[in-house]
Each structure stands twice: as C-alpha cells, then as structure tokens.
Amino acid sequence: MLNVFKTAFYNNSNIGLYGFATDSYCILAENIKPEIVEKIKSTLDVPVFQLTIFNSSLIGVFCNGNENILLVPNLIKAHEIKMLEKLNIKHEIIDTKYTALGNNLLIKEDVCLVNPNMEKEAITQLEKLNFKVELGKIADMSTVGSCAILTKNGCLLHPDSTQDDIKQIEKLFKVQADIGTVNMGNPYVKSGIIINSKGYILGDQTTGPETMRLDFALKTLEK
C-alpha cells in the first residue's frame, strides 16, 4: 500500500490545484507550511521544490508532464524559467491559449489525451516531444486533465463518465479505470490529489468511502 497523507493548503482541501509530482520530484506552491512540505516529501519520497507559474500558486493547474519533461504554459515568467533551469528540471514551454495544461492534458508516460479544442500547432509540439496524442473528452467535458487521476496502475474518472469514456481510457492508457469523487463529492478528481508511484496526498475533506474507491481504481493496495 502506498504512503498516504491527508492535508489542506491555505485551508483549502483542493490540494491538487497547487502541486504536481513525478517519481523524481514534486513541485508545490509557495507559502505552504514547512511541516506540511516535510510530510509531503516523506510521503512521496522525492525532493520538493516550491515556486510559482505565472506568478501564481496554481502549479497543478498550469503544469503537466511525465518523468522526462515538465510541460509549462507560455505564460511562464522569465524568473520562473530560470528557477526550473537552476533545479535541473527539463521543461518545455507549450504555446497555446489553453494555458491550464494540468486541466487540458491527461498524460501517462508517452501517451497524452488532449482537449479536442487545442490548437494544431500545440498538438504538433507535443508530438515532436514524442507523445502519442489522441483528442477526446471525459464526461462530455474537454478539460480532460481535470476529470481524471491517472497512474501507471489505474485511473479514477469523473463520476459522470460513460462506459464509452471508461473503455476509451482503458484502451488508450492500458490501465483499468473506474469512477469516483474527492473531497466530499467533488467530481473533478484531479483537484483533490497529488500522486506518484510511492504515495499520494489527499485533500483532507476526502471521505473514507471516496478513499477506498480511489484505492481500488488506482490499484494502490497492490503496491
């Protein structure tokens, strides 16, 4: 079973808005209490870096990627790029008006489900980064990244996802998928979790039954 830590940032249980994690590092917003940062570091078992994107704390909204590359929007500031370079985090600036990359992309390794409205140029840029790109929706919503939590083992989807949505995700990412919520019924499941293969951080309003559903969908109990 993975390490688990329930918490809130800024008295807000939607912690997924403020962080992004891989098996190599975790990026968090600034001004999160040091004791919480230390607990996240031990739970995910990776270094934790705190910074801004577009002078904003919404790291999980703006960032996406995989173990090899961090995708950031063209809104990113010069001093933030310098910080990523200093941290030796390989990154790519995606030129798109759909700047909430965390909400508009769903990524597992080299496979990427993309908001079908995203510009052709941005899609080409993703393909040049060796992503296998497919356009699609989840629960009839274009913001596919906000509607799912995806790991190497499974996927938790927005509760309005259809059987066709589930089949699409399972075929594309080669994982089993199920539906669920976080934080007492929030259907935008990405907003309530920061996860890697070693552990996950949950919004502190997430209930026991929601956690059990998440564990089942993401296969965390098998680890």
FIRO-383415 format. One record per residue: residue in three letters; x negated, y, z of N, C-alpha, C in turn; chain. Coordinates in pm, whole numbers, padded with zeros to 5 digits. Layout:
N
   aa     n_u     n_v     n_w    ca_u    ca_v    ca_w     c_u     c_v     c_w  ch
  ALA       X       Y       Z       X       Y       Z       X       Y       Z   A
...
END
This chain:
223
   aa     n_u     n_v     n_w    ca_u    ca_v    ca_w     c_u     c_v     c_w  ch
  MET  -00084  -00120   00000   00000   00000   00000  -00088   00125   00000   A
  LEU  -00046   00226  -00075  -00123   00350  -00085  -00112   00433   00043   A
  ASN  -00211   00520   00062  -00204   00618   00169  -00092   00717   00140   A
  VAL  -00019   00756   00243   00093   00848   00227   00084   00959   00331   A
  PHE   00113   01081   00287   00116   01196   00378   00233   01285   00338   A
  LYS   00323   01308   00433   00436   01399   00408   00403   01537   00465   A
  THR   00432   01640   00385   00399   01775   00430   00481   01878   00352   A
  ALA   00457   02004   00384   00514   02117   00310   00404   02221   00293   A
  PHE   00412   02297   00184   00322   02409   00163   00404   02537   00173   A
  TYR   00356   02632   00250   00427   02760   00264   00572   02738   00310   A
  ASN   00593   02638   00396   00726   02600   00444   00818   02556   00329   A
  ASN   00759   02503   00223   00834   02460   00106   00798   02314   00079   A
  SER   00899   02229   00075   00874   02086   00055   00848   02050  -00091   A
  ASN   00862   02145  -00182   00836   02119  -00324   00685   02127  -00352   A
  ILE   00612   02036  -00289   00467   02044  -00290   00407   02016  -00427   A
  GLY   00480   01945  -00512   00430   01914  -00646   00411   02037  -00733   A
  LEU   00475   02147  -00696   00458   02271  -00772   00320   02331  -00752   A
  TYR   00253   02291  -00644   00132   02361  -00601   00006   02276  -00611   A
  GLY   00013   02159  -00674  -00105   02075  -00680  -00106   01980  -00797   A
  PHE  -00226   01933  -00831  -00246   01836  -00938  -00362   01746  -00898   A
  ALA  -00348   01616  -00917  -00451   01523  -00871  -00485   01420  -00978   A
  THR  -00611   01381  -00979  -00658   01265  -01054  -00737   01177  -00957   A
  ASP  -00796   01070  -01006  -00880   00987  -00920  -01017   01047  -00896   A
  SER  -01043   01163  -00958  -01172   01231  -00941  -01164   01354  -00853   A
  TYR  -01050   01421  -00851  -01037   01545  -00775  -00889   01580  -00756   A
  CYS  -00865   01674  -00669  -00732   01733  -00651  -00748   01884  -00652   A
  ILE  -00662   01951  -00727  -00658   02097  -00728  -00534   02142  -00654   A
  LEU  -00552   02231  -00559  -00441   02285  -00482  -00441   02437  -00491   A
  ALA  -00325   02494  -00460  -00314   02638  -00449  -00397   02689  -00331   A
  GLU  -00424   02817  -00332  -00496   02878  -00221  -00403   02899  -00101   A
  ASN  -00465   02928   00012  -00393   02965   00135  -00305   02855   00191   A
  ILE  -00338   02730   00160  -00275   02617   00229  -00357   02590   00354   A
  LYS  -00291   02558   00463  -00359   02542   00591  -00473   02441   00582   A
  PRO  -00590   02475   00639  -00707   02386   00629  -00681   02245   00678   A
  GLU  -00603   02230   00785  -00577   02096   00837  -00495   02012   00738   A
  ILE  -00407   02078   00662  -00331   02007   00559  -00422   01968   00444   A
  VAL  -00511   02058   00403  -00606   02029   00297  -00693   01908   00333   A
  GLU  -00740   01903   00457  -00824   01792   00501  -00747   01660   00498   A
  LYS  -00621   01665   00537  -00540   01544   00534  -00516   01498   00391   A
  ILE  -00496   01592   00300  -00478   01557   00159  -00605   01495   00104   A
  LYS  -00718   01551   00141  -00847   01499   00096  -00864   01353   00138   A
  SER  -00829   01322   00261  -00845   01185   00309  -00738   01092   00250   A
  THR  -00618   01143   00227  -00510   01061   00172  -00538   01022   00027   A
  LEU  -00582   01117  -00053  -00610   01091  -00195  -00752   01041  -00219   A
  ASP  -00837   01058  -00116  -00976   01011  -00121  -01054   01073  -00237   A
  VAL  -01036   01204  -00256  -01108   01280  -00360  -01140   01419  -00305   A
  PRO  -01238   01487  -00366  -01261   01627  -00329  -01139   01712  -00361   A
  VAL  -01114   01813  -00281  -01002   01904  -00303  -01057   02044  -00328   A
  PHE  -01012   02104  -00438  -01052   02239  -00474  -00930   02330  -00474   A
  GLN  -00946   02450  -00425  -00835   02545  -00419  -00863   02663  -00510   A
  LEU  -00766   02692  -00595  -00783   02801  -00691  -00647   02847  -00740   A
  THR  -00648   02939  -00835  -00524   02989  -00896  -00529   02963  -01046   A
  ILE  -00413   02966  -01107  -00400   02969  -01252  -00306   03085  -01285   A
  PHE  -00352   03176  -01369  -00275   03297  -01400  -00246   03375  -01271   A
  ASN  -00344   03375  -01181  -00333   03440  -01050  -00211   03389  -00972   A
  SER  -00175   03265  -00998  -00055   03206  -00938  -00092   03083  -00857   A
  SER  -00009   03052  -00759  -00027   02931  -00679   00035   02808  -00743   A
  LEU   00100   02824  -00858   00177   02714  -00918   00088   02622  -01002   A
  ILE  -00007   02560  -00936  -00103   02472  -01003  -00032   02355  -01073   A
  GLY   00061   02293  -01005   00130   02178  -01061   00222   02212  -01176   A
  VAL   00265   02336  -01184   00348   02381  -01295   00263   02406  -01419   A
  PHE   00147   02469  -01401   00065   02511  -01514  -00032   02404  -01564   A
  CYS  -00076   02312  -01478  -00181   02217  -01514  -00127   02078  -01547   A
  ASN  -00203   02008  -01633  -00174   01869  -01661  -00304   01804  -01708   A
  GLY  -00299   01677  -01742  -00420   01615  -01792  -00438   01472  -01747   A
  ASN  -00563   01424  -01761  -00597   01288  -01722  -00735   01287  -01658   A
  GLU  -00793   01169  -01645  -00925   01159  -01580  -01034   01233  -01658   A
  ASN  -01013   01247  -01787  -01119   01303  -01872  -01110   01454  -01891   A
  ILE  -00990   01510  -01883  -00976   01651  -01916  -00857   01713  -01844   A
  LEU  -00875   01836  -01800  -00768   01915  -01739  -00714   02010  -01845   A
  LEU  -00585   02005  -01868  -00521   02096  -01963  -00467   02217  -01889   A
  VAL  -00503   02335  -01938  -00457   02460  -01875  -00399   02549  -01983   A
  PRO  -00307   02640  -01947  -00243   02725  -02047  -00329   02845  -02085   A
  ASN  -00294   02906  -02196  -00369   03022  -02243  -00349   03146  -02155   A
  LEU  -00268   03136  -02053  -00251   03244  -01956  -00366   03251  -01856   A
  ILE  -00448   03147  -01853  -00553   03138  -01752  -00648   03258  -01761   A
  LYS  -00690   03307  -01646  -00776   03424  -01640  -00923   03385  -01652   A
  ALA  -01006   03482  -01693  -01148   03456  -01714  -01216   03408  -01587   A
  HIS  -01181   03467  -01472  -01244   03425  -01346  -01203   03284  -01306   A
  GLU  -01084   03242  -01350  -01038   03106  -01320  -01111   03004  -01409   A
  ILE  -01137   03041  -01533  -01216   02955  -01621  -01357   02937  -01564   A
  LYS  -01414   03046  -01515  -01548   03039  -01455  -01549   02947  -01333   A
  MET  -01441   02948  -01257  -01431   02860  -01140  -01427   02714  -01183   A
  LEU  -01349   02681  -01287  -01345   02544  -01337  -01482   02500  -01388   A
  GLU  -01551   02591  -01455  -01686   02560  -01504  -01782   02536  -01387   A
  LYS  -01770   02618  -01285  -01855   02602  -01167  -01831   02468  -01099   A
  LEU  -01706   02424  -01101  -01669   02297  -01038  -01696   02177  -01129   A
  ASN  -01745   02204  -01250  -01772   02098  -01348  -01648   02017  -01383   A
  ILE  -01534   02087  -01388  -01410   02024  -01431  -01391   02051  -01580   A
  LYS  -01403   01946  -01659  -01386   01961  -01804  -01241   02000  -01832   A
  HIS  -01223   02104  -01912  -01089   02156  -01934  -01071   02202  -02078   A
  GLU  -00946   02213  -02117  -00910   02263  -02249  -00794   02361  -02234   A
  ILE  -00807   02476  -02300  -00700   02576  -02297  -00604   02547  -02411   A
  ILE  -00479   02518  -02379  -00378   02486  -02479  -00305   02615  -02518   A
  ASP  -00306   02643  -02647  -00247   02766  -02698  -00099   02742  -02731   A
  THR  -00012   02779  -02639   00132   02755  -02654   00211   02855  -02571   A
  LYS   00333   02881  -02615   00422   02964  -02533   00487   02881  -02422   A
  TYR   00475   02748  -02433   00527   02659  -02329   00417   02638  -02226   A
  THR   00387   02746  -02155   00267   02750  -02070   00278   02664  -01944   A
  ALA   00398   02622  -01907   00414   02534  -01791   00382   02391  -01835   A
  LEU   00254   02363  -01854   00213   02234  -01907   00251   02118  -01816   A
  GLY   00254   02143  -01685   00296   02040  -01592   00440   01999  -01612   A
  ASN   00522   02092  -01661   00663   02063  -01684   00692   02014  -01825   A
  ASN   00607   02050  -01920   00637   02024  -02061   00563   01905  -02120   A
  LEU   00471   01846  -02043   00398   01727  -02087   00409   01618  -01982   A
  LEU   00414   01494  -02026   00408   01378  -01938   00295   01290  -01989   A
  ILE   00193   01269  -01904   00069   01207  -01950   00031   01087  -01866   A
  LYS  -00009   00981  -01935  -00075   00866  -01871  -00193   00828  -01960   A
  GLU  -00312   00846  -01906  -00434   00816  -01980  -00435   00892  -02112   A
  ASP  -00430   00824  -02227  -00438   00896  -02355  -00303   00906  -02426   A
  VAL  -00195   00881  -02353  -00060   00888  -02411   00013   01008  -02353   A
  CYS   00081   01083  -02440   00143   01208  -02396   00281   01223  -02458   A
  LEU   00384   01232  -02373   00518   01266  -02416   00532   01418  -02405   A
  VAL   00579   01481  -02512   00574   01626  -02524   00713   01684  -02545   A
  ASN   00737   01799  -02483   00857   01878  -02511   00872   01889  -02663   A
  PRO   00987   01846  -02718   01001   01845  -02864   01002   01983  -02927   A
  ASN   01013   02087  -02847   01011   02223  -02899   00870   02281  -02908   A
  MET   00772   02212  -02858   00636   02266  -02856   00584   02285  -02998   A
  GLU   00505   02390  -03016   00456   02427  -03148   00369   02318  -03209   A
  LYS   00373   02310  -03341   00295   02211  -03414   00146   02229  -03387   A
  GLU   00102   02355  -03376  -00039   02381  -03353  -00086   02325  -03219   A
  ALA  -00001   02338  -03116  -00035   02285  -02984  -00039   02132  -02987   A
  ILE   00054   02073  -03059   00056   01927  -03072  -00070   01878  -03144   A
  THR  -00109   01949  -03249  -00233   01915  -03320  -00353   01926  -03227   A
  GLN  -00353   02027  -03142  -00462   02044  -03047  -00470   01925  -02952   A
  LEU  -00355   01877  -02904  -00352   01760  -02817  -00404   01636  -02891   A
  GLU  -00365   01622  -03016  -00410   01506  -03094  -00561   01510  -03116   A
  LYS  -00616   01628  -03134  -00761   01641  -03151  -00836   01606  -03022   A
  LEU  -00764   01612  -02909  -00822   01570  -02781  -00803   01419  -02758   A
  ASN  -00759   01350  -02864  -00742   01204  -02864  -00621   01156  -02784   A
  PHE  -00521   01244  -02770  -00395   01200  -02712  -00307   01141  -02822   A
  LYS  -00242   01028  -02788  -00136   00976  -02872  -00009   01051  -02832   A
  VAL   00043   01134  -02922   00152   01225  -02889   00285   01173  -02943   A
  GLU   00386   01178  -02857   00523   01149  -02900   00614   01258  -02845   A
  LEU   00709   01302  -02927   00805   01404  -02884   00929   01336  -02828   A
  GLY   00985   01394  -02723   01105   01333  -02666   01163   01411  -02550   A
  LYS   01275   01364  -02501   01342   01423  -02386   01363   01317  -02279   A
  ILE   01388   01363  -02158   01428   01276  -02048   01554   01335  -01986   A
  ALA   01657   01255  -01971   01785   01303  -01917   01836   01422  -01998   A
  ASP   01813   01416  -02129   01855   01521  -02224   01789   01655  -02195   A
  MET   01674   01653  -02129   01601   01776  -02100   01465   01773  -02167   A
  SER   01425   01889  -02220   01299   01899  -02292   01179   01904  -02199   A
  THR   01200   01949  -02077   01090   01963  -01982   01057   01828  -01920   A
  VAL   00999   01742  -02002   00982   01601  -01965   00890   01584  -01844   A
  GLY   00791   01672  -01830   00698   01658  -01717   00763   01680  -01583   A
  SER   00865   01765  -01580   00933   01794  -01453   01026   01682  -01411   A
  CYS   01059   01594  -01506   01161   01492  -01483   01104   01355  -01450   A
  ALA   00972   01346  -01430   00914   01214  -01408   00788   01222  -01324   A
  ILE   00762   01115  -01250   00634   01091  -01184   00578   00964  -01248   A
  LEU   00461   00975  -01309   00405   00865  -01385   00268   00828  -01330   A
  THR   00249   00698  -01305   00120   00647  -01263   00079   00531  -01355   A
  LYS  -00035   00471  -01326  -00080   00357  -01405   00008   00235  -01384   A
  ASN   00088   00238  -01277   00166   00120  -01241   00316   00134  -01265   A
  GLY   00368   00256  -01272   00512   00272  -01285   00553   00416  -01306   A
  CYS   00683   00435  -01316   00735   00569  -01342   00869   00588  -01270   A
  LEU   00883   00701  -01201   01010   00740  -01140   01068   00853  -01223   A
  LEU   01194   00837  -01263   01259   00930  -01355   01377   01003  -01291   A
  HIS   01408   01117  -01348   01527   01195  -01314   01648   01102  -01307   A
  PRO   01734   01119  -01206   01845   01023  -01189   01948   01022  -01301   A
  ASP   01949   01126  -01386   02041   01126  -01499   01982   01059  -01623   A
  SER   01865   01001  -01609   01804   00931  -01722   01890   00814  -01767   A
  THR   01903   00798  -01897   01982   00689  -01953   01896   00563  -01967   A
  GLN   01962   00453  -02000   01888   00330  -02027   01794   00348  -02146   A
  ASP   01837   00427  -02243   01750   00455  -02358   01626   00533  -02314   A
  ASP   01645   00628  -02222   01531   00704  -02168   01433   00609  -02101   A
  ILE   01486   00519  -02018   01401   00426  -01945   01325   00336  -02042   A
  LYS   01394   00285  -02143   01329   00200  -02242   01220   00276  -02318   A
  GLN   01249   00404  -02351   01151   00486  -02422   01023   00502  -02340   A
  ILE   01038   00531  -02212   00923   00550  -02123   00846   00420  -02107   A
  GLU   00918   00311  -02086   00852   00181  -02066   00774   00139  -02191   A
  LYS   00830   00163  -02307   00763   00125  -02432   00642   00215  -02458   A
  LEU   00659   00345  -02437   00552   00440  -02468   00433   00426  -02374   A
  PHE   00462   00417  -02244   00354   00418  -02145   00317   00279  -02093   A
  LYS   00394   00179  -02134   00366   00040  -02094   00367   00023  -01942   A
  VAL   00471   00079  -01881   00495   00064  -01737   00644   00035  -01718   A
  GLN   00678  -00014  -01599   00819  -00025  -01564   00866   00107  -01505   A
  ALA   00992   00143  -01532   01046   00271  -01486   01177   00251  -01413   A
  ASP   01206   00344  -01324   01333   00344  -01250   01369   00489  -01222   A
  ILE   01489   00512  -01173   01535   00647  -01143   01532   00672  -00993   A
  GLY   01530   00800  -00956   01529   00836  -00814   01527   00986  -00795   A
  THR   01513   01027  -00671   01507   01168  -00635   01401   01189  -00528   A
  VAL   01374   01315  -00497   01284   01352  -00388   01350   01463  -00305   A
  ASN   01298   01484  -00185   01341   01599  -00103   01492   01613  -00090   A
  MET   01555   01503  -00046   01698   01503  -00019   01782   01533  -00143   A
  GLY   01748   01466  -00252   01834   01472  -00370   01787   01558  -00484   A
  ASN   01665   01612  -00478   01614   01691  -00589   01587   01598  -00707   A
  PRO   01652   01622  -00822   01634   01530  -00935   01503   01552  -01011   A
  TYR   01442   01669  -00992   01316   01699  -01063   01201   01641  -00982   A
  VAL   01179   01514  -01002   01097   01435  -00909   00952   01482  -00902   A
  LYS   00899   01539  -01009   00760   01584  -01006   00739   01693  -00901   A
  SER   00844   01767  -00870   00831   01878  -00775   00801   01832  -00633   A
  GLY   00820   01704  -00605   00807   01659  -00468   00689   01569  -00438   A
  ILE   00595   01555  -00533   00487   01459  -00511   00359   01501  -00582   A
  ILE   00246   01473  -00517   00113   01482  -00577   00051   01344  -00557   A
  ILE   00004   01281  -00665  -00033   01140  -00654  -00156   01107  -00737   A
  ASN  -00235   01012  -00687  -00336   00943  -00769  -00329   00794  -00734   A
  SER  -00426   00717  -00778  -00417   00572  -00756  -00451   00531  -00614   A
  LYS  -00496   00628  -00532  -00538   00597  -00395  -00436   00639  -00290   A
  GLY  -00348   00731  -00325  -00248   00776  -00228  -00155   00879  -00288   A
  TYR  -00060   00921  -00208   00028   01027  -00256   00075   01116  -00142   A
  ILE   00101   01241  -00180   00151   01343  -00089   00297   01366  -00124   A
  LEU   00384   01358  -00025   00528   01374  -00045   00578   01499   00024   A
  GLY   00676   01564  -00039   00746   01671   00030   00812   01619   00155   A
  ASP   00804   01696   00264   00847   01643   00394   00998   01628   00409   A
  GLN   01075   01672   00310   01220   01651   00313   01261   01522   00242   A
  THR   01165   01452   00186   01196   01326   00119   01239   01221   00220   A
  THR   01351   01158   00195   01409   01066   00292   01347   00927   00281   A
  GLY   01377   00844   00381   01330   00706   00379   01377   00629   00257   A
  PRO   01507   00633   00225   01554   00562   00105   01490   00615  -00023   A
  GLU   01468   00746  -00032   01401   00802  -00150   01258   00750  -00160   A
  THR   01191   00741  -00046   01053   00691  -00045   01048   00545  -00086   A
  MET   01143   00466  -00039   01148   00324  -00077   01171   00309  -00227   A
  ARG   01259   00394  -00282   01286   00389  -00426   01161   00427  -00505   A
  LEU   01091   00528  -00455   00968   00572  -00519   00862   00461  -00513   A
  ASP   00847   00399  -00396   00751   00289  -00381   00780   00177  -00480   A
  PHE   00907   00147  -00496   00946   00039  -00589   00915   00079  -00733   A
  ALA   00950   00202  -00771   00932   00246  -00910   00785   00257  -00947   A
  LEU   00704   00310  -00854   00563   00333  -00883   00474   00216  -00847   A
  LYS   00535   00110  -00793   00462  -00012  -00759   00352   00014  -00656   A
  THR   00373   00112  -00568   00269   00145  -00471   00251   00035  -00368   A
  LEU   00353  -00045  -00342   00344  -00150  -00240   00257  -00266  -00286   A
  GLU   00227  -00270  -00415   00144  -00379  -00466  -00004  -00347  -00452   A
  LYS  -00037  -00223  -00418  -00177  -00184  -00413  -00242  -00233  -00285   A
END
